[in-house]
Amino acid sequence: MYDRQYMPLFLDLSFQKIVIFGGGSVGQRKASLFSKFAQVTVISEDFSEEILALHESNKIDIVQINVNEIPSDMIRSYLEGAFLVIPATSNRELNLKIHLIASDMDIFVNSVDSKGNVIVPSVIKRGPVTVGISTLGHSPALSRYTRIKLEHTITPNYADMAHLQDELRTNLKERIDNQPLRKQILWDVLEDDRIWDAFEESYEKAYNIAYDIMLEHIGNHADKDSKEQLD
């Protein structure tokens, strides 16, 4: 038995099919999460109210069937074209059966009973800034605890800073060919407490401070080039 090595990745699931077996609390949690990113189908005999609400709002599809009596060939037909399967029934043997069939079909598995080849992290999202936290299944509680702690550090202002950095990068590429100088300007903006504080008042105020920093660097660089030419 080899030790699994997990690599964190960010995936675009926009047009990917995700199949969840089980309509209880675990299936509900997974469906609620993945329905924001992918095309989700939940297969179960019974469904929680939240899953039914997701279905009624056209966020997921559901298939009502007694999963405990579902034959292997039918499991395969439901998994056809899937990117990820989540066996989340209350029947551990059935979950393992689904896991093995999916693995045989080269489909990723996020298992609730054992380690599959996909682990869903605890997530902090601030605009385009996304942080995933995982203990690789050893302690989900510690993942949640770490997320709660980091949420006090990675504030909503990180979303504003990400947008500001993007704007500045575009502006700098039009003005400066010197890549190390562009990098230094962006880093100085990140480290300037005045900008972080200004976000509390307005994005415009923060941008103006950053813009002044950029102009100062450009001016200093131009003066340096002029001096070197005179020398």
Backbone bond lengths (Angstrom), bond angles and torsions (degrees), N, CA, C in turn:
res aa  C-N    CA-C-N  psi(-1)  N-CA   C-N-CA  omega(-1)  CA-C   N-CA-C  phi
1 M - - - 1.466 - - 1.524 108.94 -
2 Y 1.318 117.55 122.68 1.462 121.00 -177.36 1.521 110.24 -90.31
3 D 1.333 115.08 156.66 1.458 120.74 175.87 1.522 108.87 -80.61
4 R 1.313 115.98 127.03 1.455 120.14 179.84 1.522 110.13 -71.72
5 Q 1.302 116.22 139.36 1.458 122.66 177.03 1.523 108.04 -118.38
6 Y 1.326 116.01 115.50 1.466 120.58 -176.47 1.528 110.18 -102.94
7 M 1.324 115.24 135.11 1.455 121.58 177.44 1.530 108.88 -113.40
8 P 1.345 118.78 126.41 1.473 119.92 178.48 1.519 111.11 -70.08
9 L 1.333 116.14 133.99 1.469 122.49 -179.89 1.526 109.12 -139.34
10 F 1.334 116.16 154.64 1.460 121.33 169.99 1.520 107.01 -112.81
11 L 1.333 116.44 124.78 1.456 121.78 -173.44 1.520 111.22 -116.86
12 D 1.323 115.86 143.80 1.456 121.74 171.40 1.523 107.65 -88.78
13 L 1.328 116.62 109.15 1.462 121.56 -177.03 1.520 112.71 -102.78
14 S 1.328 116.96 15.42 1.463 121.93 -170.69 1.528 113.98 -49.60
15 F 1.311 117.22 -42.28 1.472 120.04 -175.84 1.530 111.44 -117.24
16 Q 1.335 115.47 23.15 1.456 119.74 -178.57 1.529 110.89 -95.75
17 K 1.320 114.72 146.41 1.465 121.99 179.62 1.527 109.49 -94.74
18 I 1.324 115.26 126.82 1.464 121.03 177.28 1.530 108.35 -121.55
19 V 1.316 115.85 128.76 1.464 121.32 -177.45 1.522 109.16 -113.56
20 I 1.325 115.31 127.70 1.461 121.71 179.21 1.517 108.49 -116.57
21 F 1.324 117.24 123.93 1.462 122.19 174.96 1.523 107.77 -98.19
22 G 1.334 116.37 117.50 1.456 120.90 -179.52 1.519 111.30 119.33
23 G 1.328 115.40 125.12 1.461 119.82 -176.54 1.511 113.93 -110.16
24 G 1.347 116.78 21.36 1.459 121.00 179.68 1.516 112.43 -88.28
25 S 1.328 116.42 -154.70 1.463 121.13 -174.78 1.529 112.55 -64.94
26 V 1.337 116.62 -39.44 1.471 119.18 -179.84 1.526 110.05 -69.34
27 G 1.330 116.47 -47.24 1.458 119.85 177.41 1.512 111.65 -59.57
28 Q 1.317 115.96 -38.14 1.466 121.10 177.97 1.521 111.27 -61.33
29 R 1.331 116.24 -46.41 1.464 120.44 -179.74 1.531 111.26 -62.42
30 K 1.326 116.02 -43.03 1.460 119.94 179.51 1.526 111.41 -67.18
31 A 1.332 116.29 -41.26 1.463 120.32 -179.61 1.521 110.78 -64.71
32 S 1.321 116.36 -41.25 1.468 120.78 179.19 1.518 111.15 -62.04
33 L 1.331 116.63 -39.77 1.462 120.99 179.72 1.526 111.52 -70.34
34 F 1.327 117.07 -55.65 1.461 120.66 -171.32 1.522 113.20 -74.16
35 S 1.329 117.77 -20.98 1.464 119.41 179.29 1.526 112.03 -65.05
36 K 1.326 117.15 -17.16 1.469 121.41 178.08 1.523 111.47 -78.21
37 F 1.334 116.48 -15.96 1.455 119.87 -171.61 1.524 114.73 -125.26
38 A 1.329 117.67 -22.27 1.466 119.36 -169.88 1.524 110.99 -143.85
39 Q 1.333 114.89 -179.22 1.460 122.28 177.24 1.530 107.95 -93.88
40 V 1.323 116.12 109.92 1.463 121.48 -169.55 1.532 111.27 -108.88
41 T 1.329 114.95 136.60 1.458 121.59 172.48 1.525 108.22 -124.69
42 V 1.331 116.68 128.33 1.462 121.74 177.24 1.518 108.55 -108.69
43 I 1.326 115.93 127.87 1.459 122.33 -177.78 1.527 108.67 -114.39
44 S 1.333 116.28 122.02 1.463 120.02 -177.23 1.525 109.47 -168.05
45 E 1.325 115.08 164.52 1.464 119.37 173.66 1.530 110.36 -82.38
46 D 1.334 115.77 -36.95 1.464 121.76 178.78 1.516 109.81 -127.05
47 F 1.326 116.08 152.15 1.457 120.91 -177.70 1.530 110.15 -130.63
48 S 1.327 115.43 144.85 1.459 119.85 174.92 1.528 109.08 -69.13
49 E 1.314 116.12 163.31 1.464 120.42 179.46 1.525 110.83 -62.07
50 E 1.324 116.01 -36.03 1.470 119.90 -179.12 1.528 111.45 -66.59
51 I 1.339 117.12 -38.74 1.462 120.28 177.33 1.523 110.22 -65.58
52 L 1.318 116.64 -42.84 1.463 120.32 177.84 1.521 111.03 -62.33
53 A 1.323 117.04 -36.83 1.461 120.78 178.34 1.529 110.56 -66.63
54 L 1.338 116.84 -39.53 1.470 120.18 176.74 1.520 110.62 -62.84
55 H 1.329 115.64 -39.85 1.464 120.18 179.20 1.532 111.43 -66.58
56 E 1.323 115.85 -43.03 1.471 120.44 -179.18 1.526 111.92 -65.28
57 S 1.325 116.45 -27.11 1.466 119.88 177.86 1.528 111.88 -92.56
58 N 1.353 115.58 12.65 1.475 122.75 175.97 1.524 113.56 62.55
59 K 1.328 116.77 29.10 1.467 120.28 178.38 1.522 112.06 -92.30
60 I 1.332 116.84 -22.74 1.460 121.53 177.49 1.520 109.49 -143.21
61 D 1.335 115.03 165.00 1.464 121.59 170.96 1.527 107.96 -106.11
62 I 1.316 116.74 153.07 1.458 120.62 175.97 1.526 109.69 -130.43
63 V 1.331 114.99 150.28 1.463 122.50 174.58 1.523 106.51 -128.31
64 Q 1.316 117.28 117.59 1.461 120.82 -177.98 1.519 109.72 -94.38
65 I 1.329 115.12 115.22 1.456 121.50 -178.06 1.521 108.55 -159.72
66 N 1.322 117.19 151.50 1.462 121.49 176.19 1.522 108.74 -74.44
67 V 1.325 116.37 97.81 1.467 120.41 -173.93 1.520 111.93 -67.08
68 N 1.337 118.35 -24.01 1.466 120.29 -179.12 1.520 112.32 -68.79
69 E 1.320 116.56 -17.45 1.464 120.07 179.69 1.520 112.22 -113.49
70 I 1.304 116.79 11.99 1.459 120.32 -176.29 1.531 110.55 -75.99
71 P 1.329 118.64 127.80 1.468 121.26 -179.43 1.528 111.46 -76.49
72 S 1.308 115.42 162.49 1.467 121.16 -176.12 1.523 112.50 -60.94
73 D 1.349 117.04 -39.66 1.457 119.29 -178.12 1.531 111.29 -65.82
74 M 1.340 117.05 -31.05 1.460 119.94 177.78 1.530 110.59 -73.79
75 I 1.333 116.63 -37.05 1.470 119.96 175.22 1.525 109.25 -59.17
76 R 1.323 115.56 -44.31 1.467 119.85 179.55 1.536 111.14 -61.33
77 S 1.316 116.58 -40.10 1.469 118.96 -178.88 1.524 111.07 -65.94
78 Y 1.334 117.52 -37.24 1.464 120.44 177.92 1.532 111.89 -69.66
79 L 1.333 115.45 -28.25 1.467 119.96 -178.13 1.526 112.91 -86.64
80 E 1.303 117.43 -7.64 1.463 120.66 -178.00 1.534 110.14 -57.81
81 G 1.331 115.35 123.72 1.463 120.95 178.17 1.516 114.77 81.49
82 A 1.332 117.38 3.93 1.470 120.24 -178.73 1.525 111.13 -78.59
83 F 1.311 115.55 147.06 1.465 122.23 174.51 1.527 110.24 -92.04
84 L 1.332 115.51 -36.24 1.465 121.16 -176.19 1.524 109.52 -144.49
85 V 1.325 116.14 140.14 1.457 120.92 174.36 1.522 108.71 -122.47
86 I 1.337 115.58 143.82 1.461 121.39 178.65 1.521 108.34 -124.93
87 P 1.339 118.60 100.53 1.464 120.67 175.62 1.535 108.36 -76.94
88 A 1.333 117.80 108.11 1.466 121.44 -174.16 1.520 111.17 -131.22
89 T 1.344 116.06 35.80 1.460 119.21 177.18 1.523 109.27 -84.40
90 S 1.326 117.18 173.35 1.467 121.57 177.01 1.529 111.65 -85.22
91 N 1.334 116.35 0.65 1.463 122.46 -178.37 1.525 108.84 -103.65
92 R 1.325 117.41 105.51 1.469 121.20 -176.28 1.529 111.56 -62.66
93 E 1.330 117.00 -38.40 1.473 119.70 179.86 1.523 110.53 -64.45
94 L 1.328 116.55 -40.21 1.460 120.03 178.36 1.526 110.42 -66.74
95 N 1.319 116.83 -41.23 1.470 120.36 177.76 1.527 110.57 -58.61
96 L 1.332 116.23 -43.28 1.466 120.42 178.68 1.523 110.71 -64.71
97 K 1.326 116.70 -40.57 1.469 121.11 178.94 1.530 110.36 -60.69
98 I 1.335 116.64 -46.48 1.473 121.12 178.20 1.525 110.19 -62.27
99 H 1.329 115.49 -41.74 1.467 121.32 179.24 1.532 110.43 -58.19
100 L 1.327 117.02 -47.81 1.462 121.12 -177.13 1.528 111.71 -66.88
101 I 1.329 116.90 -39.87 1.464 120.37 178.98 1.531 109.84 -64.88
102 A 1.332 116.35 -44.13 1.467 120.22 179.48 1.522 111.25 -62.93
103 S 1.321 116.85 -42.06 1.466 120.60 178.93 1.521 110.73 -62.73
104 D 1.314 116.18 -38.94 1.464 120.95 178.22 1.529 111.40 -65.53
105 M 1.360 115.83 -26.53 1.471 120.93 179.13 1.539 111.82 -93.98
106 D 1.353 116.12 8.98 1.476 121.79 -179.32 1.524 111.91 59.47
107 I 1.324 116.05 40.87 1.459 122.60 177.18 1.522 108.48 -107.87
108 F 1.308 116.81 135.29 1.462 120.47 178.49 1.520 110.52 -63.88
109 V 1.341 115.41 147.29 1.465 121.57 -177.65 1.524 110.09 -127.59
110 N 1.328 115.32 128.07 1.466 121.65 169.61 1.528 105.88 -108.69
111 S 1.336 116.13 100.22 1.456 121.14 -173.01 1.523 111.36 -93.87
112 V 1.323 116.25 140.37 1.468 120.41 178.00 1.526 110.91 -93.84
113 D 1.338 117.47 -13.90 1.466 121.15 -178.18 1.521 112.87 -98.84
114 S 1.317 116.20 -29.15 1.468 120.73 -178.03 1.520 107.87 -150.74
115 K 1.292 116.13 178.72 1.452 119.82 -178.89 1.523 111.08 -76.89
116 G 1.318 116.42 115.86 1.452 120.59 171.25 1.519 107.87 -88.18
117 N 1.328 116.67 -160.37 1.465 118.35 177.75 1.520 112.07 -100.10
118 V 1.352 117.08 7.66 1.461 121.73 173.41 1.529 108.61 -132.59
119 I 1.318 115.82 127.30 1.458 121.42 174.82 1.524 107.89 -115.83
120 V 1.315 117.07 127.61 1.459 121.43 179.88 1.529 108.43 -89.39
121 P 1.332 117.83 119.05 1.464 119.42 -175.82 1.524 112.73 -80.09
122 S 1.315 114.97 167.24 1.453 121.33 167.14 1.522 106.33 -78.98
123 V 1.342 117.37 133.67 1.472 120.08 -166.66 1.522 112.56 -120.50
124 I 1.327 114.88 138.84 1.460 122.66 167.02 1.514 106.70 -113.13
125 K 1.325 118.01 126.35 1.454 121.42 -178.37 1.514 109.48 -126.96
126 R 1.326 116.09 122.46 1.456 123.66 176.29 1.538 107.50 -126.84
127 G 1.324 116.26 90.12 1.461 118.72 -175.20 1.517 108.73 60.88
128 P 1.335 117.62 -129.16 1.459 119.97 179.47 1.527 113.41 -78.56
129 V 1.322 117.63 -7.32 1.466 121.26 178.71 1.527 108.71 -84.16
130 T 1.327 116.11 115.78 1.456 121.29 -177.66 1.522 109.77 -126.68
131 V 1.316 116.11 127.21 1.466 122.03 -179.83 1.518 108.31 -120.37
132 G 1.338 116.48 125.21 1.458 121.63 177.43 1.522 110.23 -107.27
133 I 1.331 116.94 135.89 1.461 122.33 -177.05 1.523 109.00 -125.25
134 S 1.326 116.49 130.13 1.452 119.80 -179.94 1.521 110.42 -148.67
135 T 1.333 115.52 147.26 1.466 121.19 171.04 1.527 109.48 -107.05
136 L 1.348 115.82 18.29 1.469 122.82 -179.54 1.524 111.66 57.19
137 G 1.335 114.36 36.68 1.454 119.75 175.19 1.518 114.98 87.52
138 H 1.328 118.40 -5.26 1.461 120.53 -177.31 1.528 112.39 -73.84
139 S 1.346 116.62 -34.25 1.467 118.65 -178.64 1.525 110.16 -156.20
140 P 1.335 118.01 88.32 1.468 120.53 175.71 1.528 112.17 -56.48
141 A 1.338 116.77 -32.89 1.466 119.95 179.21 1.521 110.53 -63.54
142 L 1.330 117.00 -40.20 1.462 120.24 179.24 1.524 110.90 -66.88
143 S 1.329 117.06 -35.44 1.467 120.18 176.06 1.522 110.80 -60.46
144 R 1.331 115.81 -46.68 1.466 119.85 179.08 1.523 111.14 -64.53
145 Y 1.336 116.23 -41.80 1.468 120.99 179.61 1.528 110.79 -60.86
146 T 1.342 116.16 -43.70 1.467 121.00 179.15 1.522 110.63 -64.12
147 R 1.334 116.60 -40.71 1.467 119.97 178.22 1.523 111.18 -60.47
148 I 1.334 115.93 -45.68 1.467 119.94 -179.53 1.526 110.66 -60.61
149 K 1.341 116.66 -41.46 1.459 120.54 179.07 1.532 111.24 -64.37
150 L 1.332 116.75 -44.78 1.465 120.92 -176.50 1.520 112.56 -71.07
151 E 1.330 117.00 -25.77 1.461 119.83 179.74 1.524 111.89 -61.45
152 H 1.331 116.92 -25.15 1.465 120.24 177.83 1.527 111.28 -77.63
153 T 1.331 116.73 -21.11 1.474 121.41 179.15 1.522 111.51 -94.02
154 I 1.330 115.61 -46.01 1.467 120.81 -179.73 1.530 107.16 -89.67
155 T 1.306 115.33 83.92 1.461 122.74 -174.18 1.529 111.13 -80.80
156 P 1.339 117.63 170.75 1.470 120.24 175.47 1.527 113.50 -58.44
157 N 1.341 117.87 -19.49 1.463 120.05 177.48 1.529 112.56 -63.43
158 Y 1.337 116.72 -20.38 1.464 119.91 177.55 1.529 110.83 -63.13
159 A 1.320 116.92 -33.02 1.468 120.14 177.42 1.530 109.78 -64.89
160 D 1.347 116.67 -43.30 1.467 120.47 177.79 1.525 111.10 -63.69
161 M 1.334 116.73 -40.91 1.466 119.47 -179.70 1.527 110.88 -65.57
162 A 1.316 116.98 -37.02 1.466 119.77 178.43 1.526 110.49 -62.24
163 H 1.334 117.05 -43.39 1.466 120.51 178.85 1.531 110.74 -67.18
164 L 1.332 116.40 -38.84 1.464 120.48 178.68 1.520 111.06 -64.14
165 Q 1.321 116.99 -44.70 1.466 120.67 178.71 1.529 111.03 -61.53
166 D 1.319 116.66 -38.30 1.462 120.68 179.41 1.528 110.88 -64.72
167 E 1.328 115.92 -43.74 1.463 120.21 177.70 1.523 111.57 -62.29
168 L 1.328 115.63 -45.12 1.464 119.89 -178.83 1.531 111.53 -65.35
169 R 1.323 117.42 -40.51 1.467 121.13 179.40 1.522 110.39 -58.92
170 T 1.334 116.09 -44.37 1.462 120.45 178.89 1.528 110.48 -62.28
171 N 1.320 116.24 -44.66 1.461 121.55 180.00 1.527 111.30 -64.00
172 L 1.324 115.92 -43.73 1.471 120.63 -177.69 1.524 111.76 -66.20
173 K 1.338 117.47 -38.15 1.467 120.29 179.87 1.530 111.32 -63.12
174 E 1.338 116.46 -28.38 1.462 120.37 178.46 1.528 112.23 -80.06
175 R 1.343 116.69 -22.22 1.455 121.12 -173.73 1.524 114.26 -104.95
176 I 1.347 116.41 -32.78 1.465 120.22 -169.46 1.521 110.26 -128.88
177 D 1.329 116.22 127.47 1.461 121.23 175.54 1.524 111.64 -85.16
178 N 1.326 116.33 -20.45 1.463 122.20 -175.28 1.536 109.82 -75.80
179 Q 1.349 116.38 104.35 1.465 120.33 -175.89 1.535 112.82 -65.39
180 P 1.348 119.43 -42.59 1.471 118.75 177.22 1.527 112.91 -59.27
181 L 1.335 116.88 -35.01 1.462 119.95 178.64 1.525 110.24 -68.91
182 R 1.328 117.27 -41.67 1.464 120.01 177.16 1.529 110.40 -59.56
183 K 1.326 115.73 -43.15 1.461 120.92 179.94 1.525 111.13 -62.26
184 Q 1.344 116.87 -41.36 1.456 121.28 -179.33 1.529 111.45 -65.19
185 I 1.329 116.27 -40.63 1.467 120.17 179.14 1.519 110.74 -63.07
186 L 1.307 116.65 -46.75 1.460 120.43 -179.44 1.526 111.31 -63.12
187 W 1.320 116.05 -37.61 1.458 119.36 179.21 1.526 111.22 -69.21
188 D 1.335 116.96 -39.65 1.462 120.41 177.91 1.527 111.28 -62.52
189 V 1.325 116.20 -36.23 1.464 120.47 177.11 1.526 109.93 -64.73
190 L 1.322 116.61 -42.59 1.463 120.81 179.46 1.529 111.69 -61.49
191 E 1.312 116.62 -35.54 1.466 120.65 -174.41 1.523 113.47 -89.44
192 D 1.311 118.00 -2.31 1.464 120.78 -176.26 1.539 109.97 -86.88
193 D 1.323 116.31 110.70 1.469 121.19 -178.42 1.525 112.47 -62.84
194 R 1.340 116.91 -27.01 1.466 119.34 179.53 1.527 111.18 -60.75
195 I 1.320 115.91 -36.10 1.464 120.30 -178.38 1.524 110.38 -70.81
196 W 1.336 116.23 -45.77 1.460 119.83 178.86 1.529 110.50 -59.96
197 D 1.351 116.38 -41.48 1.467 119.75 178.90 1.531 111.16 -66.72
198 A 1.349 116.05 -35.91 1.465 120.39 -177.11 1.524 112.31 -66.26
199 F 1.325 117.17 -28.15 1.466 119.53 177.83 1.525 111.46 -57.93
200 E 1.329 116.67 -30.67 1.461 120.23 -179.97 1.528 111.42 -64.28
201 E 1.352 114.95 -25.66 1.463 119.60 179.71 1.521 111.41 -93.49
202 S 1.341 115.59 -53.17 1.464 119.27 178.07 1.522 110.16 -168.36
203 Y 1.324 115.25 152.63 1.469 120.59 176.44 1.524 109.95 -65.43
204 E 1.340 116.25 -37.87 1.465 121.11 -178.24 1.525 111.43 -60.48
205 K 1.329 116.83 -42.67 1.463 119.89 179.60 1.528 110.59 -63.03
206 A 1.309 116.61 -43.98 1.464 120.73 179.05 1.529 110.57 -62.74
207 Y 1.328 116.66 -42.37 1.466 120.04 179.60 1.523 111.42 -62.58
208 N 1.322 117.08 -40.59 1.465 120.07 -178.89 1.524 111.78 -63.33
209 I 1.323 116.57 -38.20 1.465 119.78 177.09 1.523 109.68 -65.31
210 A 1.310 116.13 -45.10 1.467 120.46 179.54 1.530 111.09 -62.99
211 Y 1.329 116.03 -39.04 1.469 120.63 -179.81 1.528 110.28 -63.81
212 D 1.333 116.82 -39.87 1.471 120.83 177.68 1.525 111.09 -63.91
213 I 1.331 116.36 -38.30 1.469 120.08 176.91 1.520 110.06 -62.48
214 M 1.331 116.11 -42.83 1.455 120.83 179.15 1.526 110.95 -61.56
215 L 1.329 117.23 -46.60 1.465 120.66 -179.38 1.519 111.54 -63.93
216 E 1.318 116.78 -37.48 1.469 120.22 178.49 1.520 111.00 -62.74
217 H 1.326 116.34 -43.24 1.464 120.18 178.20 1.528 110.80 -64.15
218 I 1.325 115.85 -43.38 1.466 119.48 -179.48 1.522 110.42 -62.39
219 G 1.339 115.93 -41.95 1.462 119.91 178.51 1.510 112.00 -64.25
220 N 1.322 116.88 -43.78 1.467 120.41 179.45 1.521 111.17 -64.13
221 H 1.324 115.80 -38.34 1.468 119.65 179.58 1.523 111.01 -67.31
222 A 1.345 116.28 -39.03 1.465 120.33 178.29 1.517 110.51 -65.81
223 D 1.335 117.02 -41.19 1.463 120.84 178.43 1.520 110.86 -63.41
224 K 1.334 116.30 -39.28 1.458 120.42 179.93 1.524 110.75 -65.15
225 D 1.346 116.44 -42.46 1.462 120.73 179.20 1.522 110.46 -63.37
226 S 1.332 116.60 -40.88 1.471 120.90 -179.60 1.503 110.78 -64.82
227 K 1.334 116.65 -41.11 1.462 121.09 -179.75 1.528 110.61 -65.06
228 E 1.355 115.38 -42.14 1.469 119.48 179.76 1.517 111.12 -63.96
229 Q 1.339 116.83 -35.58 1.460 119.86 178.86 1.536 111.13 -68.48
230 L 1.363 116.34 -36.90 1.466 120.01 178.96 1.526 111.15 -69.06
231 D 1.330 114.24 -37.72 1.466 118.46 179.09 1.533 110.94 -67.23
